[in-house]
Amino acid sequence: MKKSVIRKRSLGAAPFNRADIGGIIIDKDQPGQPHKGKVFAAIHAHLDDIPFYAAGLCAKLIGEGYTGYVLRTSNDEKRGGGTPAQNILSNEQEHIKMAEAVGFKEVFDLYYQNHEMDGISSLDLRGRIIFILRLIKADTVISFNPWGHGEENPDHWATGRAVEEAAWMCGIDTDFHEHLEAGIQPHPVLERYYFQARRGQPYNRVVDIGSHIEKKIASLVECKSQGGGNFGSQLRARLAKEGKRLPLLGNDDRTADREYVRQFLLEDEREAGREFGLEFAERFYYIDQRPPAKSKVDEYVERNAVPL
Ligand SMILES: [Zn+2]
């Protein structure tokens, strides 16, 4: 993203449909509860994806009235230092704690095999996500950019593509029509936030997460099987064996983990905020598909209709 093309816009400006046109919106805390009654689904593949890429945004939106749900697609069996079965359990338990730290209402886990999600049926994944989006009546999704550059992890892009397709399709009553028979109604998803998970991926929204950073840190310290949530206490223990201590890490493991995250694991957030004078920020490619209050046809009719 060339700095020279960046210009600030206010939230009241016309929304973008693509990241490669227009400028960048700086999204600050909004007073009151402007999103009251709305629902978002944060959909990631692994325990630590949402904490790293979007926990600040999720905490902000919940604070502004959204109800948030988190959905994890993989079983995380490859990360955690134990056997696959042990890793599945530790990641599952930490996922619940992570969700509580951010303020999500509920957790969904789909348990697809970790690092092998490019081999699963995209139709199966899409159908399951559509069911959940309809069930919770999601207005907004937060997930991976399905076409983002530099993505090495197949679980990320497989999840992102299924989410993009599901968000479009879940408002169409002829897709998965058996859901309707079961009383699950179509529900259009009209807003999307795609993570900037890798450098070079496009973004058009920089979210000020300064007032939500403690919740982001609280979510990251729950990511112990992966994500570095316990690196602080591990470092504290190692130094103690060597007869040393770091004042930064305090006098207990909880403080050590939190302060380690704050000091060493938030460099991307500091960099994202720096050029806009923000202490911490997260970047997203935001897509707004909400229809205008009045359609062009309605406007034309209003201006031009004559009595019979
Ligand atoms: Zn991941």
Boltz pocket constraint, residues with backbone or C-beta under 6 A from the ligand:
constraints:
  - pocket:
      binder: B
      contacts: [[A, 45], [A, 46], [A, 48], [A, 49], [A, 153], [A, 156]]
      max_distance: 6.0
